[in-house]
Structures are given as structure tokens and as C-alpha cells.
Amino acid sequence: MLRLSLPHIDEAAIAAVAGVLRSGQLVQGAEGAAFEAELQRWLGTRHAVLVSSGTAALHLALVALGIGPGDAVLVPDFTFPATGNVVRLVGARPVLVDVDAASCCVTPAALQQAIEGWRGPERLRALMPVHEFGYPLDMAAVNALAARHGLAVVEDAACAIGARCGERLAGTLGAIGCFSLHPRKTLTTGEGGVLVTDDDALARRLRRLRNHGIERGETGLVFHETGYNLRLTDMQAALGRAQLPQLAAWLEARRALALRYRDALAPLEARGLLALPAVHAGHSWQTFMVVLADGIDCAAVIRALAGQGIEVNLGAQCLSALPSFADVAAASSVARRLYAQGLALPFCEQYGEAEVARVAAALGAALAAARGPIHAR
């Protein structure tokens, strides 16, 4: 089976994890502190705070900003559900915004329209823009919009470590940025997440909240507030540290792979069978998602490729199409189409020309078979 993605874990990474296991210091030890310091340097932020998942990062960001009942947060309608779930977990209301068909991201214009059209009883408090699949948003425009309306910006950069917004990296331009370290991400700790900020007070509160509200004082532990148990283990931190020096090279390999895919699939796009993802110089390419033409059964294509030993899947979800968000109004025609017709292809830095050729041939055959009966009718 050609997997959708493979974590890049070498023997040095395995040895680093084994070293932590032998040390007996399994949590909040030297590895976690060192990984945070290295992430701060790599990302160019004052603070990096490790937590147990990308969802935990998003959740703590909203808690630290004081967002809760009576508040509303703008969220893209096309994203992994965690982005919307965390808004509800703090008692706030998600306000869904449609996305751009080419980038799969919200635009400043769509955010502006949502702000101007908001008539709910809750007070708009924040924007949660998502750098979907690693495509970098125009954060200068997003931040200017947020400043005009007095809104905090929490960047969901779960898929976007290494994506570049001009001179800065995605995730480092809002009040808080959140990354995922899930196995499908370019940098992984198995499960895990990172919050980054340049605000000293926010960083201090995030560190408290991930660890039961604790700060260590001169006389011992002080429980300052109700917190959570969302720490990352030192085994996971060691795994991440071992990969971080290779991250830049892996990102370049992914950018090269995306260009290979675009060349191989261009004939299918020319035949009107699919649309290729937008290209951006700063894209980090966590996922390569094509959008199948209307009338092609995406589920049938997934089954056909599985029969050829190729794993493909949906790209992301349209929140307003999910039962858990059925009570949230949204006019999201683009998000719904991306959810119905989006197809994520096998993609990671270990793949190359042979894998792309295999996928392109199998996908072309599956699309031709899927389109044929439609023409016959």
C-alpha cells in the first residue's frame, strides 16, 4: 500500500527516545525545555510552549485570551473540525466563513464581510484563520482587519510549520500561533502541539494552563488557577528535536514533489477532470489536495485507488455540513464543494518521481471510469 503519508523517523530519532526512557525523566525535563528553545529559534518567536496536541494548543490559546461564553470567533468553514470544536469547548460561538476555492483558505474580504454581517447576540472577539494544508494567508491584511475591529488573532498553523508569509513564518504573526505535531505533519512527535507568542504574559499563562495552573515558587508549587494536564512528554520532545535539524530540507523536498504532481496531473486538469491546488512561494505543502470535477463520485475514486494499493482520502471537512455544527448558519458553497470533491493524494518528503507517476496513472484511469457513465447518460 502506498500510504497517504509516512512519518520521517530515522534511527537517530529512535535512539534519542530510547535515551529518555533510560534516563527516567519522562516529563518536564531537559528534552522538553531544549525542544522549546530550539523551536523558538527556528520559528523566530520569543516563546514556544509544548502541549499534548494541536487541538490542545488551539484550546489553550482561546482560554489564555479570556474567550468564553457570550463571545464569538470567526472560523473557516473548510478545516479540520478541531478549529471549530475548541470555540465551543470554551463556551463561545463559532461563526463560519467560506473559503477561497484555489487556496482553500479564508480571505480578508470574506472575513470583512462576515464581520460587517454579524448580527448575533454574542460579541465578536477573535479570528482563527487557518493556513490550510500549508498555504500561507495574507497575514498583514488579516492583522490590519483585526486591529480595525478590535479582534484577537489566533493562527491555526497546524499544517503550516515552515510556511512563509513574506519575511516571517506562518503561525508567528498573530497574538498566538498554534501548530500540530501529529504523524501526518512534516515535523511529528506522534501526538503533540506547540503554541508560539511574543507576549511574555500570555506565554506565562499558557505554561500555567497546560500544567494544572501551577507555577513553581521559592517555597514550592503554587496553584494559581484551574488548569489542565496537557503536557508533552520528554520522549516526544526528543523525537521532535531529532527531526528539527532536517525540517528545512524536508520542506524543500515537499515543494519539489508538489511541482512534480502538478506536471503529472496537468493533462487531467486540461481535460476538466480535476483542479490543481494553488501555488504559493511560501507554501509548506503538508497536503496535496486536488478537487475532482462535479459529477465524479469521490468515494468511488477512493475505492478504486485503494484497489490499486494507493491510499487517498478527503482533504478536510466543511464544518457546516457536519451534524455537530448543524445549528451554525453558513452560506458556504465553496467549502461544501471542497468537502465533497476534494481528494488528498499520497504526499510526504520520502516520495518522488516513481510514486507520482504511479498515482497519476491510477488516478487518471479512475477518473476516466468515473466520468464515462455520466457521459453515457
Phi, psi and omega in degrees: 000127172278108187288155177301322179199155177230132173294146184258087186239114181260182184295328179295321178294319178297319179296323179296318177295317179299324179297321177294317180301320179288334184287332184084352178262093192263345181211144180053044177250203185292326182295316179297315180296320180292320180296319177299316181296320180290323176294321177302315180292317184295318183273340180079039179239161178288327186222141168230130184237114181280138176221180191282343179195167174294325176296318177300322179297312179299317181298311181295328178300314180292319178299314182296330179275359177077024181272132184196209182305138182090356180252162175227148184227130177284128185225139175298145178280344178247102182190170171293140187304339180305326181300316177280326182301319185292331176298317179289326180298331177269003177088008180266176182251125174282135175248113189275137183236133180291164186242169176280137186293328184277315183268342185067016182244159172292155177247156175304323180295318179293322177296316179301316180298319180294321179295313182293332182268359184290126180231013183286165179289336181285157179267126175297126183240332189204161170247140173237074178291143180247127172278077191297128179062010181100006178282122186280127177286164172280084187288335176298316179291320179297315180294322178296319177297314180298319180296321180297329185252007177066039183249142174282153179242119173248111181278122171271096180251034183308321183260006198238025177297128181091350175293145187242127174253089185068237182273351183246162179268144175305142181093350183250011190247352177261187174298319177219141173244145184233131179239152174253146176241032178296159182301338178275357178273158184297321174252122185229147170239022185091279162239154179158165178206167180221135167252139176233146178200157173258003183266114184299318182293318178297317180299318179298318181290322178299319179295323176295311186296327181287347188226059172063017181077019188270140160232146179271121178255185183295331183255007179131204184279137177239126179267097187282329183201170175290124182232196185234170171250087186232035182284153170266140180284162177288334174298316179294319179298320179297321178297315178295317180300321182293332181271331190305320179297340181264356189300316182300318179293322179295321178296319178295322177296323178292321178296321177293321179295321178299320178293323176298315179299316181299318179295316184291328185263356181304321178297326178290324176293319180297331178275001178077020182271337180200166173244138180271154180291154179292148178260140175218138183301332182264006183299137178262351172053058172290325180224145172247105183246125171263160178243115183288151180297150176302141180095345176270129182282107184298319180298322179294323178293319177301316179294320181296317180290325176299324177295339176264008180077028182236121180272120172230166184201173173299153180283297178209184186252150167268112186300318184292348177267357183265144178305325183290348177239022183297337182270004182256119182288141176199136172255081194239068182295322181291312181301319180294322179289320178298323178293318183286323191244357180285139182224114178276129183261159178306127188202120169192168187291345178282345182272156182211211188300319183295316181293319179297316180297319179297314181295315183299317181294314181293321180292318178301316180294319181294320180290322178297318179293322182289325183280331185307305181299330179295317178294324182295326179285000000 
